[in-house]
Amino acid sequence: MKILALQSRMGIGDTIIFLPYIKAISEKFNSPVSILVKENSKADQYLFGASYIDEIIILDRTKKTQSRHSGLFGGLNLIKDLKKYNFNKIFIFNSSLRYHLIAKLSNIKEIYQYPLFEKKYQHITNTPKKFINDNLGINVNDDPKIELNENLIQNAVKNFKIDKNKMNILLGIGGSGPTKRIPADTFLSVIKKIIEIKNCNFFLATGKNKDEQIILNQIMDSNYKKICQPLDSLSIKEILPIIKNCNVSICNDSSFSHLSAALGIKTITLMADTPLTYGNYSSKMYPIIPDDVKIVTHNTNGKDKINSKKIFEKFMEIIN
């Protein structure tokens, strides 16, 4: 049996959130599931060890006119591409009529899809949970999990000289947008508080974006340089086993918060400008919201109101 799951949302976090539902499909039919995801999901960087994933197929649909799967001709290209796989079933985590027609014209006999034309107000976790329960009779309550070979974890200890006698902490200081990037001073304040009670090493996870590099450099130019190790020159695949060796993560609402929690690491999520659901959907997540804010959402713009004292208090709660 050949099964496809289509998850068309952008980014790493959205893809990770959907993993329990894809795994439930695989277990129901006792068959690995291929996934159709966008390139910026970077799925190949963290799903290479997933036993329930068959093939990762890229949905090349962007705003660029030359993207293979955009527009009318792009739809025809996608039909042509999917026909090669001879899928028996497809699960479409999307309400678009476009994908329904593409599935039909790709000769996929069994099509399971979100209700058509109901895209507005779909909840990131409740909607797929209902979708799987309605169609397969499965109540999915599992956390997303990234499977990682034990040899990779042990090799990281050796290659990156990770001292297991110290507390190793991931700081996810990057972010997909400027409103999600907590200032360096907040992280420096947290580092100061933690090292007063613990012998620690900090791993700094961020991208190459200019503004992210400014935050990284501000931390590396501080008095804590010797206990901080930047990871910005590494791929996500290389960073995963380092994260797995950490005791705790403290992350902006970024890909690293999702990756860390999915690796089973207790993760303090700093929710400055995104709905809280993205920072508390896993039992491994411990969200911090801005001071004087009751409901955090898009356009909260609360990055300067994330309180380092509250981060430290949550850290103490977790380790104790």
Backbone as CSV, one residue per row, in Angstrom:
resi,resn,N_x,N_y,N_z,CA_x,CA_y,CA_z,C_x,C_y,C_z
1,MET,0.840,-1.201,0.000,0.000,0.000,0.000,0.875,1.252,0.000
2,LYS,0.506,2.217,-0.828,1.262,3.456,-0.898,0.359,4.614,-0.469
3,ILE,0.823,5.324,0.561,0.013,6.381,1.176,0.780,7.693,1.129
4,LEU,0.061,8.775,0.837,0.649,10.111,0.811,-0.077,11.011,1.804
5,ALA,0.698,11.811,2.541,0.127,12.860,3.391,0.600,14.203,2.851
6,LEU,-0.343,15.091,2.572,-0.023,16.414,2.047,-0.160,17.432,3.176
7,GLN,0.969,18.082,3.510,0.981,19.110,4.553,1.597,20.350,3.915
8,SER,0.772,21.316,3.549,1.230,22.423,2.710,1.625,23.676,3.478
9,ARG,1.561,23.628,4.794,1.988,24.798,5.566,3.499,24.999,5.436
10,MET,3.926,26.220,5.710,5.339,26.538,5.553,6.101,26.321,6.852
11,GLY,7.361,25.939,6.729,8.259,25.960,7.864,8.417,24.661,8.612
12,ILE,9.428,24.660,9.466,9.785,23.477,10.252,8.752,23.205,11.336
13,GLY,8.354,24.250,12.058,7.438,24.060,13.178,6.130,23.420,12.779
14,ASP,5.520,23.924,11.705,4.239,23.364,11.258,4.380,21.903,10.867
15,THR,5.483,21.551,10.226,5.689,20.162,9.824,5.846,19.261,11.035
16,ILE,6.585,19.713,12.035,6.775,18.917,13.247,5.453,18.721,13.983
17,ILE,4.642,19.761,14.043,3.355,19.666,14.734,2.489,18.559,14.151
18,PHE,2.598,18.313,12.848,1.749,17.317,12.184,2.298,15.890,12.265
19,LEU,3.479,15.689,12.806,4.080,14.353,12.829,3.229,13.298,13.551
20,PRO,2.614,13.607,14.701,1.806,12.559,15.366,0.644,12.066,14.503
21,TYR,0.087,12.935,13.675,-1.048,12.563,12.841,-0.596,11.702,11.664
22,ILE,0.579,12.026,11.135,1.141,11.210,10.054,1.539,9.834,10.592
23,LYS,2.097,9.818,11.768,2.472,8.540,12.389,1.239,7.681,12.660
24,ALA,0.142,8.316,13.075,-1.105,7.578,13.341,-1.628,6.927,12.065
25,ILE,-1.513,7.617,10.934,-1.918,7.039,9.645,-1.070,5.815,9.334
26,SER,0.234,5.943,9.528,1.155,4.835,9.270,0.807,3.615,10.115
27,GLU,0.533,3.844,11.386,0.220,2.728,12.289,-1.128,2.090,11.958
28,LYS,-2.081,2.914,11.534,-3.408,2.399,11.192,-3.334,1.413,10.033
29,PHE,-2.526,1.744,9.024,-2.464,0.908,7.819,-1.203,0.039,7.762
30,ASN,-0.437,0.081,8.853,0.786,-0.731,8.930,1.666,-0.521,7.704
31,SER,1.872,0.746,7.379,2.627,1.093,6.178,3.285,2.459,6.371
32,PRO,4.532,2.623,5.938,5.131,3.960,6.005,4.389,4.916,5.079
33,VAL,4.438,6.198,5.410,3.692,7.221,4.679,4.671,8.178,4.009
34,SER,4.461,8.453,2.725,5.222,9.503,2.052,4.584,10.843,2.394
35,ILE,5.397,11.890,2.418,4.855,13.209,2.741,5.172,14.186,1.609
36,LEU,4.212,15.054,1.338,4.371,16.118,0.351,4.420,17.421,1.130
37,VAL,5.606,18.027,1.211,5.817,19.224,2.022,6.642,20.245,1.245
38,LYS,6.591,21.473,1.688,7.360,22.524,1.035,8.833,22.423,1.415
39,GLU,9.666,22.953,0.545,11.113,22.831,0.738,11.574,23.479,2.039
40,ASN,10.928,24.602,2.426,11.370,25.273,3.643,10.945,24.552,4.916
41,SER,10.260,23.422,4.765,10.019,22.555,5.923,11.314,21.876,6.348
42,LYS,12.277,21.769,5.438,13.579,21.123,5.686,13.410,19.747,6.304
43,ALA,12.369,19.049,5.857,12.010,17.765,6.460,13.143,16.738,6.390
44,ASP,13.937,16.794,5.321,15.020,15.824,5.179,16.084,15.982,6.243
45,GLN,16.113,17.137,6.899,17.137,17.411,7.912,16.821,16.789,9.272
46,TYR,15.544,16.413,9.514,15.202,15.864,10.828,14.284,14.632,10.768
47,LEU,13.852,14.249,9.573,12.999,13.064,9.459,13.725,11.884,8.815
48,PHE,15.036,11.981,8.673,15.811,10.909,8.044,15.774,9.618,8.857
49,GLY,15.468,9.710,10.147,15.418,8.517,10.984,14.015,8.049,11.302
50,ALA,13.002,8.696,10.735,11.609,8.361,11.057,11.190,7.082,10.349
51,SER,10.926,6.028,11.118,10.584,4.731,10.535,9.238,4.741,9.833
52,TYR,8.365,5.691,10.169,7.022,5.726,9.585,6.947,6.618,8.346
53,ILE,8.075,7.254,7.976,8.121,8.094,6.778,8.770,7.315,5.640
54,ASP,8.106,7.291,4.481,8.659,6.615,3.318,9.495,7.614,2.512
55,GLU,8.871,8.367,1.637,9.603,9.355,0.837,9.159,10.767,1.206
56,ILE,10.110,11.689,1.096,9.817,13.110,1.286,9.772,13.753,-0.099
57,ILE,8.593,14.198,-0.503,8.391,14.793,-1.824,8.203,16.297,-1.637
58,ILE,8.913,17.079,-2.428,8.860,18.530,-2.259,7.715,19.140,-3.068
59,LEU,6.886,19.904,-2.378,5.832,20.692,-3.009,6.445,22.040,-3.377
60,ASP,6.798,22.194,-4.637,7.485,23.390,-5.110,6.467,24.439,-5.509
61,ARG,5.861,25.029,-4.478,4.838,26.046,-4.721,5.151,27.282,-3.888
62,THR,5.748,28.260,-4.521,6.107,29.500,-3.856,5.527,30.665,-4.645
63,LYS,5.861,31.873,-4.234,5.371,33.067,-4.926,6.133,33.306,-6.224
64,LYS,7.237,32.592,-6.372,8.011,32.752,-7.600,7.258,32.121,-8.775
65,THR,7.184,32.832,-9.880,6.413,32.346,-11.031,7.019,31.089,-11.633
66,GLN,8.324,30.875,-11.431,8.966,29.718,-12.042,8.871,28.456,-11.188
67,SER,8.228,28.524,-10.027,8.137,27.340,-9.172,7.308,26.257,-9.878
68,ARG,7.722,25.036,-9.743,7.198,23.932,-10.548,5.710,23.658,-10.309
69,HIS,5.223,23.870,-9.108,3.851,23.465,-8.792,2.894,24.648,-8.587
70,SER,3.267,25.836,-9.032,2.405,27.011,-8.893,1.565,27.229,-10.146
71,GLY,0.382,27.778,-9.950,-0.470,28.122,-11.078,-1.079,26.908,-11.772
72,LEU,-1.756,27.165,-12.899,-2.435,26.105,-13.641,-1.453,25.053,-14.143
73,PHE,-0.387,25.497,-14.776,0.587,24.533,-15.299,1.318,23.821,-14.166
74,GLY,1.466,24.510,-13.041,2.078,23.883,-11.874,1.221,22.749,-11.337
75,GLY,-0.105,22.953,-11.381,-1.008,21.886,-10.967,-0.871,20.665,-11.852
76,LEU,-0.728,20.913,-13.149,-0.541,19.794,-14.087,0.787,19.085,-13.828
77,ASN,1.812,19.860,-13.483,3.109,19.263,-13.153,3.013,18.391,-11.902
78,LEU,2.256,18.874,-10.914,2.109,18.111,-9.677,1.359,16.804,-9.943
79,ILE,0.336,16.856,-10.778,-0.382,15.636,-11.163,0.582,14.648,-11.816
80,LYS,1.376,15.153,-12.729,2.356,14.317,-13.427,3.346,13.706,-12.438
81,ASP,3.799,14.500,-11.481,4.773,14.012,-10.505,4.165,12.944,-9.586
82,LEU,2.927,13.157,-9.160,2.307,12.217,-8.216,1.924,10.896,-8.881
83,LYS,1.583,10.960,-10.152,1.198,9.730,-10.858,2.320,8.699,-10.850
84,LYS,3.552,9.144,-10.795,4.706,8.235,-10.831,4.731,7.290,-9.625
85,TYR,4.107,7.724,-8.531,4.209,6.954,-7.293,3.096,5.919,-7.130
86,ASN,2.005,6.054,-7.896,0.876,5.120,-7.798,0.329,5.024,-6.374
87,PHE,0.042,6.180,-5.771,-0.490,6.176,-4.409,-1.903,5.604,-4.386
88,ASN,-2.210,4.832,-3.325,-3.553,4.277,-3.122,-4.439,5.212,-2.315
89,LYS,-3.803,5.917,-1.351,-4.550,6.800,-0.457,-3.800,8.114,-0.316
90,ILE,-4.566,9.171,-0.058,-3.956,10.460,0.251,-4.717,11.111,1.393
91,PHE,-3.979,11.693,2.327,-4.564,12.460,3.423,-4.122,13.909,3.228
92,ILE,-5.094,14.779,2.973,-4.811,16.174,2.644,-5.155,17.050,3.846
93,PHE,-4.126,17.570,4.511,-4.322,18.446,5.665,-4.510,19.878,5.169
94,ASN,-5.562,20.067,4.385,-5.819,21.336,3.710,-7.235,21.278,3.136
95,SER,-7.916,22.419,3.089,-9.305,22.461,2.594,-9.429,22.877,1.141
96,SER,-8.307,22.949,0.441,-8.308,23.475,-0.917,-8.919,22.512,-1.932
97,LEU,-9.820,23.033,-2.765,-10.389,22.244,-3.861,-9.294,21.878,-4.865
98,ARG,-8.299,22.746,-5.013,-7.180,22.502,-5.934,-6.521,21.158,-5.633
99,TYR,-6.210,20.914,-4.369,-5.521,19.673,-4.019,-6.442,18.462,-4.158
100,HIS,-7.731,18.672,-3.934,-8.693,17.576,-4.118,-8.720,17.143,-5.588
101,LEU,-8.781,18.120,-6.492,-8.808,17.814,-7.924,-7.484,17.191,-8.380
102,ILE,-6.386,17.701,-7.849,-5.073,17.146,-8.191,-4.982,15.687,-7.763
103,ALA,-5.488,15.388,-6.584,-5.469,14.006,-6.104,-6.296,13.098,-7.008
104,LYS,-7.482,13.555,-7.390,-8.345,12.763,-8.268,-7.682,12.518,-9.624
105,LEU,-7.112,13.576,-10.184,-6.498,13.465,-11.500,-5.160,12.716,-11.450
106,SER,-4.662,12.499,-10.246,-3.443,11.692,-10.076,-3.775,10.217,-9.898
107,ASN,-5.063,9.898,-10.056,-5.548,8.514,-9.964,-5.400,7.913,-8.562
108,ILE,-5.507,8.764,-7.546,-5.489,8.268,-6.167,-6.936,7.944,-5.786
109,LYS,-7.188,6.684,-5.493,-8.569,6.209,-5.316,-9.218,6.708,-4.023
110,GLU,-8.480,6.673,-2.936,-9.064,7.044,-1.640,-8.501,8.387,-1.199
111,ILE,-9.388,9.374,-1.113,-8.981,10.727,-0.748,-9.635,11.118,0.572
112,TYR,-8.793,11.416,1.546,-9.262,11.918,2.838,-8.770,13.363,2.949
113,GLN,-9.678,14.275,3.259,-9.292,15.683,3.248,-10.080,16.478,4.275
114,TYR,-9.459,17.564,4.759,-10.200,18.527,5.563,-11.453,18.940,4.784
115,PRO,-12.527,19.342,5.465,-13.721,19.821,4.762,-13.364,20.946,3.792
116,LEU,-13.873,20.842,2.575,-13.557,21.835,1.547,-14.058,23.228,1.925
117,PHE,-13.304,24.225,1.522,-13.655,25.641,1.661,-13.802,26.094,3.117
118,GLU,-13.130,25.405,4.051,-13.233,25.791,5.469,-11.866,26.145,6.044
119,LYS,-11.028,26.768,5.250,-9.669,27.084,5.667,-9.623,28.076,6.820
120,LYS,-10.563,29.009,6.825,-10.534,30.082,7.817,-10.757,29.530,9.229
121,TYR,-9.953,30.028,10.163,-10.073,29.707,11.590,-9.736,28.250,11.932
122,GLN,-9.016,27.558,11.076,-8.618,26.189,11.408,-7.536,26.199,12.478
123,HIS,-7.748,25.428,13.529,-6.800,25.354,14.633,-5.646,24.437,14.259
124,ILE,-4.435,24.822,14.633,-3.244,24.105,14.199,-3.186,22.664,14.726
125,THR,-3.764,22.386,15.894,-3.746,21.009,16.415,-5.143,20.383,16.512
126,ASN,-6.135,21.160,16.878,-7.478,20.587,17.033,-8.065,20.101,15.706
127,THR,-7.791,20.836,14.628,-8.346,20.465,13.321,-7.781,19.136,12.816
128,PRO,-6.458,18.916,12.791,-5.957,17.609,12.359,-6.346,16.483,13.302
129,LYS,-6.466,16.791,14.589,-6.874,15.768,15.561,-8.292,15.280,15.241
130,LYS,-9.193,16.225,14.946,-10.570,15.864,14.584,-10.594,15.132,13.250
131,PHE,-9.778,15.583,12.313,-9.693,14.981,10.983,-9.322,13.498,11.077
132,ILE,-8.308,13.178,11.865,-7.870,11.787,12.011,-8.900,10.973,12.784
133,ASN,-9.504,11.573,13.784,-10.507,10.859,14.566,-11.757,10.567,13.732
134,ASP,-12.198,11.547,12.948,-13.401,11.369,12.127,-13.198,10.318,11.047
135,ASN,-11.994,10.267,10.467,-11.759,9.376,9.326,-11.176,8.014,9.703
136,LEU,-10.417,7.970,10.780,-9.768,6.707,11.144,-10.152,6.194,12.526
137,GLY,-10.935,6.984,13.259,-11.352,6.550,14.583,-10.219,6.506,15.582
138,ILE,-9.191,7.338,15.371,-8.025,7.365,16.259,-7.978,8.703,16.978
139,ASN,-7.810,8.657,18.296,-7.671,9.878,19.086,-6.184,10.114,19.333
140,VAL,-5.603,11.063,18.640,-4.159,11.311,18.710,-3.863,12.339,19.801
141,ASN,-3.089,11.917,20.797,-2.691,12.823,21.873,-1.178,12.815,22.093
142,ASP,-0.447,12.203,21.188,0.995,12.073,21.360,1.724,13.379,21.049
143,ASP,2.869,13.564,21.721,3.768,14.653,21.350,4.479,14.300,20.053
144,PRO,4.839,15.297,19.245,5.706,15.016,18.095,7.054,14.479,18.596
145,LYS,7.614,13.530,17.871,8.903,12.951,18.258,9.807,12.836,17.039
146,ILE,11.068,13.218,17.215,12.096,13.032,16.204,12.950,11.849,16.623
147,GLU,13.069,10.869,15.735,13.846,9.673,16.030,15.295,9.912,15.625
148,LEU,16.214,9.594,16.545,17.633,9.843,16.313,18.439,8.628,16.739
149,ASN,19.341,8.211,15.866,20.186,7.047,16.156,21.103,7.332,17.341
150,GLU,21.236,6.354,18.225,22.049,6.526,19.432,23.513,6.802,19.099
151,ASN,24.008,6.231,18.001,25.401,6.471,17.614,25.653,7.945,17.301
152,LEU,24.655,8.604,16.669,24.792,10.025,16.368,24.874,10.845,17.653
153,ILE,24.103,10.443,18.633,24.086,11.156,19.910,25.433,11.026,20.616
154,GLN,25.969,9.818,20.630,27.248,9.581,21.295,28.410,10.219,20.534
155,ASN,28.329,10.210,19.220,29.382,10.838,18.421,29.429,12.345,18.651
156,ALA,28.266,12.946,18.890,28.222,14.382,19.152,28.960,14.726,20.442
157,VAL,28.832,13.855,21.439,29.537,14.070,22.711,31.038,14.159,22.459
158,LYS,31.523,13.254,21.640,32.954,13.207,21.330,33.380,14.356,20.424
159,ASN,32.645,14.560,19.339,33.052,15.544,18.335,32.967,16.986,18.825
160,PHE,32.003,17.264,19.695,31.818,18.628,20.172,32.240,18.802,21.631
161,LYS,32.915,17.751,22.158,33.479,17.811,23.519,32.418,18.247,24.537
162,ILE,31.281,17.579,24.485,30.192,17.885,25.400,30.480,17.252,26.761
163,ASP,30.599,18.061,27.759,30.906,17.605,29.121,29.605,17.233,29.829
164,LYS,29.393,15.941,30.013,28.140,15.475,30.615,28.094,15.712,32.126
165,ASN,29.232,16.131,32.712,29.247,16.464,34.138,28.739,17.885,34.387
166,LYS,28.571,18.625,33.298,28.012,19.963,33.394,26.576,19.964,32.890
167,MET,25.851,21.024,33.214,24.514,21.178,32.648,24.652,21.837,31.288
168,ASN,24.176,21.150,30.265,24.255,21.660,28.899,22.897,22.235,28.499
169,ILE,22.927,23.480,28.035,21.690,24.211,27.765,21.713,24.756,26.343
170,LEU,20.640,24.502,25.604,20.482,25.082,24.272,19.797,26.441,24.394
171,LEU,20.368,27.443,23.774,19.714,28.745,23.667,19.332,28.957,22.210
172,GLY,18.052,28.880,21.921,17.568,29.116,20.563,17.346,30.599,20.375
173,ILE,18.397,31.305,19.960,18.353,32.766,19.930,17.906,33.321,18.576
174,GLY,17.692,32.439,17.599,17.249,32.874,16.280,15.747,33.033,16.219
175,GLY,15.243,33.257,15.017,13.807,33.415,14.833,13.505,33.782,13.399
176,SER,12.344,33.351,12.915,11.989,33.563,11.515,11.618,35.007,11.203
177,GLY,11.399,35.810,12.227,11.049,37.211,12.002,11.577,38.078,13.131
178,PRO,11.757,39.375,12.896,12.339,40.262,13.903,11.526,40.370,15.179
179,THR,10.209,40.203,15.099,9.384,40.329,16.301,9.473,39.106,17.213
180,LYS,10.095,38.036,16.715,10.238,36.822,17.514,11.598,36.722,18.209
181,ARG,12.520,37.620,17.851,13.890,37.521,18.349,14.043,38.309,19.644
182,ILE,14.161,37.586,20.739,14.330,38.212,22.047,15.710,38.876,22.105
183,PRO,15.814,40.079,22.657,17.101,40.782,22.699,18.192,39.990,23.422
184,ALA,19.433,40.228,23.007,20.576,39.531,23.605,20.659,39.788,25.103
185,ASP,20.304,40.995,25.535,20.402,41.327,26.960,19.548,40.401,27.819
186,THR,18.414,39.974,27.292,17.549,39.054,28.042,18.246,37.719,28.233
187,PHE,18.849,37.194,27.160,19.571,35.926,27.272,20.791,36.072,28.179
188,LEU,21.493,37.180,28.101,22.661,37.395,28.949,22.261,37.435,30.421
189,SER,21.117,38.029,30.698,20.621,38.074,32.072,20.291,36.669,32.579
190,VAL,19.716,35.853,31.707,19.387,34.469,32.076,20.667,33.668,32.322
191,ILE,21.656,33.833,31.429,22.932,33.128,31.605,23.540,33.502,32.957
192,LYS,23.554,34.791,33.278,24.127,35.261,34.540,23.459,34.601,35.737
193,LYS,22.141,34.514,35.697,21.402,33.917,36.814,21.696,32.416,36.942
194,ILE,21.763,31.733,35.806,21.935,30.275,35.842,23.329,29.882,36.316
195,ILE,24.361,30.574,35.841,25.728,30.155,36.201,26.051,30.457,37.661
196,GLU,25.209,31.240,38.303,25.411,31.475,39.738,25.068,30.242,40.562
197,ILE,24.292,29.330,39.971,23.888,28.133,40.717,24.298,26.825,40.050
198,LYS,24.684,26.890,38.760,25.010,25.677,38.013,26.283,25.864,37.187
199,ASN,27.033,24.769,37.056,28.189,24.749,36.163,27.674,24.363,34.778
200,CYS,27.694,25.288,33.840,26.962,25.100,32.581,27.811,25.360,31.341
201,ASN,27.358,24.776,30.255,27.763,25.142,28.906,26.510,25.509,28.135
202,PHE,26.618,26.512,27.256,25.480,26.955,26.467,25.785,26.783,24.982
203,PHE,24.831,26.225,24.255,24.950,26.079,22.806,23.980,27.067,22.160
204,LEU,24.503,27.922,21.285,23.714,29.011,20.708,23.250,28.648,19.303
205,ALA,21.949,28.446,19.166,21.372,28.013,17.886,20.713,29.193,17.194
206,THR,21.192,29.482,15.991,20.625,30.566,15.205,21.010,30.389,13.749
207,GLY,20.439,31.230,12.907,20.753,31.176,11.485,21.776,32.220,11.103
208,LYS,21.911,32.428,9.799,22.902,33.363,9.273,22.315,34.744,8.962
209,ASN,21.022,34.925,9.257,20.404,36.227,9.042,21.195,37.317,9.771
210,LYS,21.322,38.474,9.139,22.135,39.560,9.695,21.717,39.924,11.116
211,ASP,20.415,40.077,11.348,19.939,40.478,12.672,20.146,39.378,13.712
212,GLU,20.027,38.118,13.279,20.298,37.011,14.194,21.779,36.981,14.566
213,GLN,22.637,37.282,13.594,24.072,37.308,13.846,24.450,38.426,14.817
214,ILE,23.718,39.515,14.785,23.976,40.602,15.733,23.742,40.119,17.158
215,ILE,22.633,39.399,17.371,22.328,38.862,18.703,23.395,37.860,19.120
216,LEU,23.781,36.989,18.187,24.826,36.004,18.473,26.126,36.698,18.878
217,ASN,26.517,37.704,18.120,27.777,38.400,18.397,27.741,39.148,19.728
218,GLN,26.589,39.683,20.073,26.470,40.381,21.357,26.693,39.422,22.526
219,ILE,26.205,38.204,22.380,26.415,37.210,23.431,27.866,36.748,23.446
220,MET,28.418,36.511,22.238,29.797,36.023,22.156,30.818,37.104,22.542
221,ASP,30.434,38.359,22.509,31.327,39.445,22.911,31.228,39.743,24.413
222,SER,30.413,38.976,25.108,30.213,39.199,26.543,31.257,38.437,27.361
223,ASN,31.117,38.521,28.657,32.021,37.814,29.571,31.776,36.312,29.591
224,TYR,30.724,35.874,28.884,30.345,34.455,28.933,30.804,33.679,27.696
225,LYS,31.680,34.283,26.925,32.128,33.683,25.669,32.673,32.270,25.856
226,LYS,33.424,32.042,26.926,34.092,30.752,27.128,33.111,29.607,27.385
227,ILE,31.912,29.913,27.818,30.941,28.849,28.101,29.830,28.799,27.040
228,CYS,30.025,29.533,25.949,29.028,29.566,24.875,29.637,29.044,23.577
229,GLN,28.918,28.170,22.900,29.393,27.611,21.635,28.366,27.864,20.534
230,PRO,28.718,28.686,19.537,27.784,28.946,18.435,27.597,27.709,17.556
231,LEU,26.383,27.557,17.036,26.074,26.425,16.154,25.667,26.898,14.762
232,ASP,25.856,28.177,14.472,25.320,28.737,13.224,25.999,28.217,11.970
233,SER,27.161,27.588,12.101,27.854,27.048,10.922,27.437,25.609,10.616
234,LEU,26.574,25.049,11.448,26.158,23.654,11.292,24.776,23.558,10.652
235,SER,24.516,22.423,10.008,23.179,22.147,9.477,22.277,21.676,10.614
236,ILE,20.982,21.694,10.371,20.042,21.191,11.376,20.351,19.738,11.704
237,LYS,20.658,18.963,10.690,20.971,17.546,10.888,22.155,17.367,11.835
238,GLU,23.143,18.237,11.731,24.312,18.161,12.602,24.011,18.652,14.012
239,ILE,23.060,19.578,14.121,22.726,20.164,15.420,21.856,19.240,16.264
240,LEU,21.031,18.413,15.620,20.083,17.567,16.357,20.737,16.757,17.477
241,PRO,21.837,16.005,17.224,22.423,15.229,18.314,23.015,16.080,19.430
242,ILE,23.393,17.324,19.106,23.863,18.235,20.158,22.700,18.601,21.068
243,ILE,21.570,18.934,20.458,20.375,19.260,21.246,19.988,18.085,22.138
244,LYS,20.067,16.883,21.578,19.680,15.684,22.337,20.541,15.491,23.576
245,ASN,21.739,16.030,23.569,22.637,15.932,24.716,22.442,17.055,25.723
246,CYS,21.506,17.965,25.452,21.241,19.071,26.368,20.250,18.649,27.451
247,ASN,20.350,19.325,28.581,19.428,19.058,29.695,18.155,19.884,29.575
248,VAL,18.302,21.100,29.086,17.186,22.042,28.969,17.422,22.912,27.743
249,SER,16.332,23.390,27.144,16.423,24.368,26.065,15.634,25.615,26.439
250,ILE,16.178,26.759,26.041,15.472,28.030,26.195,15.461,28.669,24.820
251,CYS,14.300,28.741,24.203,14.246,29.106,22.778,13.194,30.159,22.468
252,ASN,13.554,31.066,21.572,12.536,31.896,20.936,11.534,30.984,20.240
253,ASP,10.406,31.566,19.847,9.450,30.818,19.024,10.086,30.644,17.651
254,SER,10.821,29.563,17.495,11.594,29.332,16.282,11.643,27.842,16.001
255,SER,12.296,27.481,14.907,12.422,26.067,14.564,13.084,25.283,15.681
256,PHE,14.016,25.900,16.412,14.744,25.159,17.437,13.886,24.817,18.646
257,SER,12.860,25.606,18.923,11.950,25.231,20.006,11.180,23.972,19.639
258,HIS,10.745,23.875,18.385,10.004,22.701,17.912,10.915,21.477,17.841
259,LEU,12.107,21.659,17.313,13.064,20.548,17.205,13.449,20.029,18.578
260,SER,13.731,20.939,19.485,14.158,20.564,20.827,13.084,19.766,21.556
261,ALA,11.860,20.268,21.548,10.762,19.560,22.226,10.520,18.197,21.594
262,ALA,10.616,18.120,20.259,10.396,16.850,19.566,11.514,15.847,19.852
263,LEU,12.652,16.330,20.284,13.747,15.442,20.688,13.621,15.027,22.149
264,GLY,12.563,15.490,22.797,12.306,15.089,24.175,12.983,15.951,25.216
265,ILE,13.500,17.116,24.813,14.170,18.020,25.742,13.166,19.023,26.295
266,LYS,13.184,19.216,27.605,12.288,20.205,28.206,12.678,21.586,27.692
267,THR,11.698,22.257,27.087,11.975,23.464,26.313,11.143,24.643,26.802
268,ILE,11.836,25.676,27.262,11.170,26.918,27.639,10.983,27.736,26.365
269,THR,9.738,27.994,25.987,9.441,28.694,24.742,9.081,30.145,25.037
270,LEU,9.769,31.052,24.376,9.579,32.482,24.602,8.630,33.018,23.539
271,MET,7.372,33.218,23.934,6.304,33.517,22.993,6.037,35.020,22.941
272,ALA,6.754,35.697,22.049,6.675,37.153,21.977,5.645,37.658,20.988
273,ASP,5.339,36.860,19.944,4.532,37.423,18.856,3.786,36.348,18.064
274,THR,3.488,35.224,18.698,2.835,34.108,18.015,1.806,33.492,18.954
275,PRO,0.678,32.990,18.423,-0.309,32.344,19.290,0.324,31.281,20.188
276,LEU,-0.140,31.230,21.421,0.435,30.363,22.441,0.432,28.897,22.032
277,THR,-0.494,28.509,21.184,-0.592,27.116,20.741,0.730,26.608,20.178
278,TYR,1.492,27.489,19.532,2.759,27.085,18.933,3.847,26.872,19.988
279,GLY,3.567,27.248,21.208,4.568,27.089,22.262,4.152,26.210,23.406
280,ASN,2.972,25.568,23.274,2.542,24.685,24.371,1.850,23.408,23.898
281,TYR,1.958,23.081,22.594,1.275,21.895,22.063,1.922,20.596,22.520
282,SER,3.155,20.674,22.991,3.875,19.485,23.463,4.013,19.538,24.981
283,SER,4.004,18.371,25.608,4.187,18.316,27.064,5.606,18.703,27.468
284,LYS,6.509,18.794,26.484,7.895,19.176,26.750,8.097,20.689,26.666
285,MET,7.029,21.433,26.372,7.131,22.875,26.208,6.617,23.624,27.437
286,TYR,7.346,24.669,27.805,7.000,25.486,28.971,7.022,26.958,28.524
287,PRO,5.883,27.507,28.133,5.872,28.848,27.535,6.028,29.985,28.546
288,ILE,6.695,31.030,28.094,6.789,32.306,28.806,6.182,33.359,27.882
289,ILE,5.226,34.135,28.396,4.620,35.184,27.579,5.064,36.554,28.110
290,PRO,4.926,37.597,27.316,5.376,38.927,27.740,4.642,39.413,28.991
291,ASP,5.334,40.214,29.782,4.716,40.850,30.933,3.534,41.711,30.489
292,ASP,2.521,41.746,31.323,1.326,42.570,31.088,0.532,42.148,29.857
293,VAL,0.718,40.900,29.430,-0.033,40.370,28.291,-0.795,39.131,28.747
294,LYS,-2.103,39.103,28.486,-2.907,37.950,28.877,-3.001,36.914,27.762
295,ILE,-3.106,37.394,26.527,-3.211,36.487,25.377,-2.189,36.923,24.337
296,VAL,-1.223,36.058,24.067,-0.209,36.385,23.076,-0.663,35.877,21.707
297,THR,-0.451,36.682,20.688,-0.869,36.313,19.344,-0.009,37.075,18.348
298,HIS,-0.334,36.954,17.059,0.385,37.732,16.064,0.187,39.220,16.350
299,ASN,1.250,39.988,16.181,1.243,41.433,16.408,1.202,41.827,17.883
300,THR,1.508,40.878,18.765,1.651,41.236,20.179,2.890,42.110,20.374
301,ASN,3.949,41.817,19.584,5.191,42.596,19.650,5.723,42.696,21.081
302,GLY,5.849,41.547,21.704,6.233,41.535,23.111,7.662,41.114,23.399
303,LYS,8.551,41.175,22.411,9.902,40.651,22.613,10.663,41.387,23.711
304,ASP,10.376,42.669,23.909,11.066,43.437,24.944,10.417,43.279,26.317
305,LYS,9.306,42.531,26.358,8.608,42.326,27.621,8.737,40.890,28.137
306,ILE,9.613,40.103,27.499,9.897,38.768,28.016,10.848,38.934,29.196
307,ASN,10.412,38.505,30.361,11.107,38.772,31.615,12.134,37.678,31.924
308,SER,13.404,38.051,32.030,14.458,37.074,32.306,14.258,36.392,33.661
309,LYS,13.669,37.105,34.607,13.400,36.506,35.922,12.404,35.355,35.798
310,LYS,11.384,35.536,34.967,10.390,34.475,34.766,11.007,33.278,34.044
311,ILE,11.927,33.549,33.116,12.619,32.451,32.440,13.418,31.652,33.454
312,PHE,14.138,32.345,34.305,14.959,31.677,35.317,14.092,30.878,36.295
313,GLU,12.988,31.454,36.712,12.082,30.743,37.633,11.540,29.479,36.988
314,LYS,11.209,29.547,35.695,10.719,28.358,34.991,11.842,27.333,34.856
315,PHE,13.059,27.803,34.596,14.224,26.924,34.521,14.396,26.167,35.838
316,MET,14.321,26.865,36.947,14.473,26.229,38.269,13.366,25.215,38.516
317,GLU,12.164,25.544,38.103,11.023,24.634,38.239,11.274,23.340,37.458
318,ILE,11.826,23.476,36.261,12.061,22.318,35.400,13.154,21.408,35.965
319,ILE,14.265,21.994,36.378,15.386,21.149,36.813,15.171,20.553,38.185
320,ASN,14.232,21.114,38.937,13.954,20.584,40.273,12.755,19.644,40.277
